[in-house]
Amino acid sequence: MSLPWDLEPALAERRRQQRYRQRRTVDSPTGPAVTVDGRCWRNFCSNDYLGLANHPDVVAALRTGAEHYGAGSGASHLVCGHQRPHHELEEALADFTGRERALLFSTGYMANLGAVSALVGRGDTVLEDRLNHASLLDAGLLSGARFRRYAHAQSAHLASKLAGGQGRQLVVTDGVFSMDGDAAPLAELADTCEAHGAGLMVDDAHGLGVLGEGGGGLVETTGEGERVPVLVGTLGKAFGTGGAFVAGDEALIETLIQFARTYIYTTALPPAVAAATLKSLELARGEAWRREHLQTLISRFRAGAAERGYQLMPSATPIQPLQVGDDETALRISDKLREQGCLVTAIRPPTVPEGTARLRVTLSAAHEETDVDALLEALDHAHQ
Ligand SMILES: *Cc1c(COP(=O)(O)O)cnc(C)c1O
């Protein structure tokens, strides 16, 4: 039984554009090496920046959590799905981010949709960096507020848009940008927001756990936490598990509990995932060596890639994209790297702007220097 309209033309067009997406089935835990098609590969495409996704203590906490609380939460948080591990994790996340409270969401996508829609609506304005993560852009569109994009990281451009805005104005940005690895200019953005009476929401999915001595992310390294009233973090990246949170003051969190539809109308995360995240958060905060090792790997990779003539982006994070321009070249290099045992995803439009296809290399504290060297060697061959 098929739909009464034809799905094939759009699929054919995707193929023609070299943009057809395909999945790989992984038969191993996430780590510096993964098993696909019965073969082991060096993995340079996961967001498991601290190497916690398969950490034995985190896995043990997941198991213990399941033994105590079962496999599923059984309901949404407001009905009867809010279990002790969820609550303890919220308290730990509030402490970690230095805010009054934190609220757990099932995914980062949902945290963003829920938060923006709860904070602005018809008659208001939402302003977004044009390179924001898809979930933030969708959140802005879904909110019903007037939707404005400003040029990437350009607070002067943002200011010009704020001047003509209406209603409540919410400025929304990635902290560390997911496809580029660079960071939002938080101090300038906060100044601009203050000057125009706008609110600031930062989604630091890729900075939390990774940046700053204590892993506090971009708000820690910039010291701008006080001027970011809405902070979003995800738990499926540096923290190795899954889910997300919004952190802020009491009134913000109560507002989200009352009005964020993606919080209210969805089943709470499995409690064991929250229990596992409590452990991974503890490791992420306490084991600064993971961040230090990661920085060593980042420097090593950047030096090696620059030497080989690859175009690096201004990124101090484990996201180290090599911009190659056209889709076909990106795919070809990705294929060549795979032939040499390295998995690196080619990221193409519409995920990134036209003409900026890239190899999105991501590094993890679980990598060794020999992994980085192997990737650089593979790049030598792929370049030809
Ligand atoms: C990954 C990501 C999300 C989505 O988080 P999920 O938990 O994977 O849904 C949101 N924002 C940014 C910036 C991200 O990189």
The ligand as an ORCA input file, in Angstrom:
! r2SCAN-3c Opt
* xyz 0 1
  C      23.102     17.591     18.664
  C      22.566     18.933     18.901
  C      21.260     19.097     19.340
  C      20.305     17.966     19.440
  O      20.532     17.193     20.560
  P      19.945     15.713     20.589
  O      19.967     15.353     22.013
  O      20.849     14.918     19.733
  O      18.554     15.799     20.018
  C      20.841     20.360     19.670
  N      21.652     21.417     19.529
  C      22.904     21.300     19.054
  C      23.759     22.515     18.908
  C      23.392     20.045     18.719
  O      24.610     19.913     18.229
*
